[in-house]
């Protein structure tokens, strides 16, 4: 899965440039034959506005949210995109400056105000962004674009119109939630976010949003907290981007990447601090794994520990013979990977991009195994008896269980990230295949498939081409796990014409089935979904 291609021309810089909306869907030129059964919409979110007037955004996760849609019907394809009209976007466009602080860009008071007005503006406190550039997911019959704060934005998946801003704090005890909820077949949504727990200590709440209601009422209004997980540090919650879920358990991985809450609450409003300024690494805690039961909802007191790593994306988790298998896209060490995702770094020439990646934490796909039943009399022994893994779990004298992983894939500066599976059939179940975006020194330049049982790999890659997270779509009535297609948005900046396209791959071997090309550049996207 290691990249075979270098990028000295720097074409990747184009995916980090501002683009405009489209007034109407534009037709794509289809090369190949699109399967007749593939009829629906690929919805994607990412940054589309990288500066406001003369003020730039500095971090990859700062640009204003742009929603993309490829519609597929009867072998024909159209492409459309619109900015999500969040408060952050509307106010920025109105005032022609950055008005709300983003992940790595601080907003400052209006320079036209006098000194007293500016002083009091600083002390109004934190204004949390609603810039929902990370993902989109269904709740009941509605669709919501999200970031990682307490705000989600209801959107129309057909017109891409912005409909409603929702503050989850109105319904739940959370300060924010992840951009990767788990969704069951009946539409029930589970998510996780940090909160204030007992004695004003920080904790993590797992929350549940019910499926579509018979009375057509808003499911979010019936949200509830299922179970609370304690934090390793009282006033410093860990950064969390995703979590795991099996048929009967939740898996939360608490990494050493911490949010300094005191700095978040004080320095921000006084000095114009941004989100990135509030992160710090705990160099001694390592990484903690937490388990909680789903029904009845209950926190399990086992103390699982391992060495330090960054984690953004769970691949899948499942139960097997008294154990929980947890597959993760990790980055070694306690330094925050997001430190390397400033736009100035990503827009550097290729040799400088490679030098930065040499200093950064290194990626590795890992499998951890957690025993559900733990017996103290087995101190010093490996508790894992599954025959197909080299992962270990050893009880220590202090009662902690030390985990060592099985490495499923490792390549220096070659990440398997933005993982996807056949979610509808194999989420929380024993599975074989994961699909991902290959990052070459942080630059996305290939689509990968990994057999997590045999470690066999497949790759799609073309020169000067920059794909997005591959979305798996299952063939109707299929039996095999990998019977389906992968959908990815690819940009080829050096193309003479039609530099952006929707790529359709056979999920079995990553051979190309078709592509639908359009006459526009498409900036980087993070996550999304296929809507049949």
N, C-alpha and C positions, 0 to 999 in steps of 0.2 A: 504493500500500500504506500510505499515511499514514492514521492514525486520524481518523475523522470525529466522534469522540465525546469529550466531556469527562466527568469523574467528580467533580463537586462534592459529591455525597452521600457519597462515601467508602466505597461498598459493598465495594471491594476489601479493606478491612481485615479482613473476615470470613474471607478465605482464609489469614490468618496467625493464626488462633485455634485453641487446643487442641480436639480432639474425642475422643470415646471409641471403643472398639472396638465391633463388632457381634457379638452372640452367635450369630447365624446369618445366612445370606444373606437379603436382603429383596427382594421382587418390585418391579419397576419398572413404571410405567405407560407403555406404548409409544404414541407419537403418530407416525403415518405407518406405512409398511410396511418392515420390515427384509428385505433380500434373503435369499432362501432359502439361498443358498450360504454366508452369513456365520454360521458356527458355530464358536465358540471363546471365548477369554478375553482381555480386555484387562487386562494387569498393569501397575500403576503404583507408583512409590515417591516418597515425599516426607516432610516433617516432619509429625507429628501431635500431638506433645506439646511445647508451647512454654515450659513452666515445670515445675519439680519442687518441690512444696511452695511455699515462699515465694521460691525462687530462680528467676529467669527465665533463659532462653537469650537471647543478645543478637543473634546473627546468623542470617540466613536459612538457613544450612547447619548449624545447631546442633540444631534440634528432633529429637526421637527418631523413628526410622524407622517409618513406617506404610505397610503394603502394601495396595493396593486391587485389587479384581478385579470387573470386569463380565463376567458369563457370558452368552453369546448362544447360543440354541438354539431352533430351530423357531419363530422370530419372537418368542420370549419372552426377557426379560432379568432377571437378578438382580444385586444389588450386595452386596459383602462387603468387610470390612476388618479387619485385625489388626495390632497392633504386632509388629515383628520383635523377638524376645526375645534381643537382643544382651547382652553383658556390661554395656555402658553403660546400657542400659535396665533390666535386672534389678537391678543394683546401685543405680541411682538410685531406683527404686521401693521397694527394700528400705530404703534409708537416708533416703529422702525429701529428697534433695539432689542436686546435680550432683556426681558422683563422678569421672568421667573428663573431662578437658579436651576440648572440642569446638572447632570451627573458630574461633569468635569468643568463646567463653566459657571462662574458666579455672576449673578445679576446685581447691578448697582442702582441706586436711586437715580431718578431722572435728573440729569445735570442742569435742567432748566429750573429746578426748584431752588429756593433759597436754602441757606445753610441750616436753618432751624427745621424746615420741612424734611430735609434729607436726614437730619439727625433722628427725628421721630420715626421716619420710615424704617431706619435700621432697627429700631426697638419694637417694631410691631410684631416681631417674631418670625417664625419660619413659614414661608409660603411654599407648600409642597407642590412639585410639578405634576401635571396630568398628561404629560407628553407620552402618549401610549404608542411607542415605536417598536415594541418588542414582539408581541404576539396577538393573535385573535382566536377566540374560542366561543363555543355556544353555551348559553345558559337558558334552559327551557327552549322556547322557540326564537330567542333573540341571540344576537352576536355582539361580543364585546372585544374591543381593542384594549390592550393593557400594557403597562410598564410594570414596575415593582413597588409602587406606592399604594396608598389606600384608594386611589382613583382608578376607575375603569370607565370606558366610553362606549356607549351603545352605538352601533353603526348599522347601516342598511347594507347587507352583503350584495345586493343587486345594483343599487345606485351609488354605493360608497358614500352616501350622505351621512353626516354626523347627526345623531339623534338626541343623545342625552348623556350628561356627565353624572356618574354615580359615585358617591362616597361610601365605601364599605364600612367606614366607622359609624355610619348611621344605623348599621344592622349588626355589626360584629365587634368584638373586642380584639382588634388587630391594628397595628400601626402601618401595615402594608401586607401584601401577599405576593407569592411567587408568580412568575409569568408562565408557569407550567403546571396548571391544575391537572388532576386525574379525573377522567370522565368515564363513568360506567355505562353499560349498554342501554340502561333505562334513562340516561341523561343526568343522573346524580353527579354533582361536581364536588370534588374534595380539593382543598388547598391548605396551605400552611403559611403562617406569618408570625412575626414576633409581637409580643404584647407585654403589658405589665401584669405580673403574676402576684403571688403572695408576698406580703411585706414590701411591696413596690419593687421587687426584683424583676428583672427581665425574664421572660419565658417565651415559649412558642406554642401557639394554638393551632391545632388541626381543625378546620372548619368544613362544614357540609352544607351545600346548597341543593335542595331537592329538585327532582325533575319537573317537567311541565305539569302545572296544576289543573285539575279538572274544572275549576271555576275560572281558569284563565288569569288568575292573579299572578303577580310577579314572584317567581321562586326566590329571588334574592331577599324579599321581605320575610321569608320563612327560614333564612339561614340560621345556623346555630353552631356553637363550638362543641366539638366532640370530645376532645381530650387535650390536656396541656402537658407540654414537655419542658422540664427545667433547663435553664441555661447554665453553662459551665462557669460563667462569670456574671455577677449580679447586675452590673450596669453596662455590660458590653456584649450585646448579642452578636452572633456570627452572621456574616452575609450568607444568604441562602437563595439560590436561583431555582432549585427543583428539589423534589423528594421522591422516594420510592413507595410503591404500594403493591402488595400481593393480594390474594383473595381474602386473607384474614388479618393482615398486619400493615402498619405504616412503618416506613424506614426513613429516619431523618439522620443525615450526616452533618455533624457540627464541626466545621473546619476552624483553623486558627486565624482566619481572616475576620477581624472584629470591627464592629461599629462603635466608636468612642462616643457614647451617648452624651456625656458631659460636653464634649466639644460640639456635638450636633446641636445641642440646645442653647449653648451660650455663644461660642465664637462665631457661629453662623450669622446670627442676627446682628452682631456687633461689627464683625470684620469682613463680611461678605465671603465667608467660606463656602465651598461647594461640597457635594457629597463625597468626592474622592478624598478631600482633605480630612474627612472624618474616619477613614479606614486606618487600621493599624494591625500589625501581626503579633500574635502571642507566640513567642518563639519557644515556649516550653510545654504547651498543652498537648501537642500532637493533634490527632483527630479523634473525635468521639462518635460512635454510632449509637443511635437511640432506637428502640422498638416500642410500638404501641399497638394494642389490639384494636380491631375495628368494632367488633360486636361480641360482648359488651366493650365499649370504649374504655381502655385502661392502659396507663403507662406501665411498662415493664422495667423493673429496676436493674436489669443486668448492666454492668459497666464494661462496654466494649471499647477498646482503645487500639490505636495504631499510630504510625508515624504521620508527620504533617504532610498534607497536600491541599491544593485548591480543588474545588469541585463546582462545576456549573451544571453539568447535565448527567442525570441518571439515564442509563440505557434501558434496563428492565430489572425487575426483582421477582422472585418466585419462591414458593415453598417446595421442599423435597425431603421427605422422610425425616422430619424433625429439624430441618435446617432451613435457613433463608439464604438464598443465593442473590447477591447484589452486584450487578455489573455497572461500572462507572467509567466516565471519561475524566481522568484525574490529571493534575499538573503537580509535579513533585515539589515539596518544600512549602515554606510558610510565606514567601514573598507573594504579594497580590499580582496575579497575572494582568489585571486591568491596568496596572502601571505602564504596560507596554502597548496599550491600545489608544494612546493619544493620536489624533489625526496627523500631527506633525511627524510622528514615527512611521505611520502607515503610508504616508505620502513621500517618504524618502526614496532615494534611488535604491536599486535592488541590493547593492553591496552593503549599504547602510542598514537596510531592513534585515539582512542576514546577520549583521554584527549585533543588532539589538536582540534578535532571537537567540543568539548564542548566550547572552547574559540572563535570559528569562528562565523561569521554571520550565522543566521539560515535560512533555505530555506522555501519558501512558494509559492504555485501556486495561482496567484491572477488574478482577472478580474477587469479591470478599464473601466468605461464608460465615453466617452467624448461627450458632446453635440455639435453639429455642429453649430446651431444657438444659440447665447448667447445674452441675453437682460439684461442690467444693472439694469433695474427696479425690477428685481427679486432677489435683494441682500438678502442673509440670507436664501434663500429657496433652497431646493434640486431641481436641474434642470432635474433630471432623472425621466422619466415617464414609462420606460419599466417595465412591470409587473413581469418579471422573475428574477430580480436581487436585491440584497441589496446594491450594489455599489451606491455611492452618488457623486454629484458634486454641490458645493455650491459657489455662487458668493460672494466675499468679497468686502468690501468697497473700497479697492485699485484697484479693477478691476480684480484681480486674481481669478481663479476658483479652489477651493480646492477639490481634489479628495480623496475619501476613497474607498478602494476596497472591493469586495466580495472575500472571501477566498474559493478557490475551493479545495485545499488540503493543510494540514499542519501537519507535524510530526517532532518532535525535532530530528535534525541531520539525517533526512530521506528525501532526495531530490528526486523530480520528475524532471529529467533534460534530456537534449538532446532530446527535444520533436519532434515528427513527427505526421503528419496527413495524410489523404487521399488528398495529395496536388493537384493532377491533377484535381480533381472535387470540392474540398472544400476550397482551398486557397482563402482568401478574402471573404468567404461566411459564412453564418450561418451554423454551424456544431455542431456535438455532441461528437465526439471522438478524444482524443489525446492519443498517445502512447509515452512512455518514458523509459529512463534508470533509475533505482532506485539506488541512491547512499546511502550507509550505512556508515555514518561517512567518506564520500568522496570515499569509495570503491564501485565500481559497482558490485552489486550482485543480481540484479533481473530485470525483464522486467515488465513494468506496463502499464495498460490501464485505462484511466479516462474518464468517461462520464461527460462532462463539464456542462451539463444541470441538471443531477440528483445527481452528485458527487459519483455515483457508481464506484467501482474500481475492477480490476482484476489483478492478479500477477502470473508470472511464476518465479520459483526460485528452485534451487537445491543446496545442500551443496557443498562448496568449488568450486563453479562455478562462473565465472566472465564474463558476457556478454558485448556486445557493444550496442551502439545506435540502436534501432530496425527500420528497413526501411520497410515502408508499400508498398506492391505491390498489386494492384487491380486485382481481378478476371475479365477476359475479359467479357464485356457485363453485368457487375453487375449493380444492381439497388441500393442495400443497401450501405450506407456509409462505413460500416465495413466489407463488403464482400471482403475478400482478405487474404493475408498472411503477416506475419512479418518475416524479415530476420535479424539475428544477429549472429555475430561471438562470440563464447563462448570458454573460456579456463578453463579446469579442471586440474590444475597442478599435482594433486595427482593421476590421472588416471594411471593404470598400462600400458596402451598403448593408442595411439591416443588421446592425451590431448587437441587438438584443434578441433573445429567443427563448421560447419555452422548449425545453428538451424532454423528450419522452423516452425512457429506457426500459428494456425488459429487465425486470427485477431479478430474474434467475441468473443472468450472465452479464448484465450491464451493456448489452449490445443496443445500439440505437434503433428505435422503432420509427420515430419521426421527430421533427422540430418545426416550430411555428415562429417565423422570423418577423421582426417589426423594425421600423425605421427610426428607432430611438434608443439612446443609451438608458439603461435601467440601473439606478444606484443599488448599493448593497442592501440586502434584506436579511433579517434575522430568523424569524419564525413565521409559521402560518399553518394553513389547513386546506384540505380539499373538501368542498361542499358539493355533494352529489346533486 
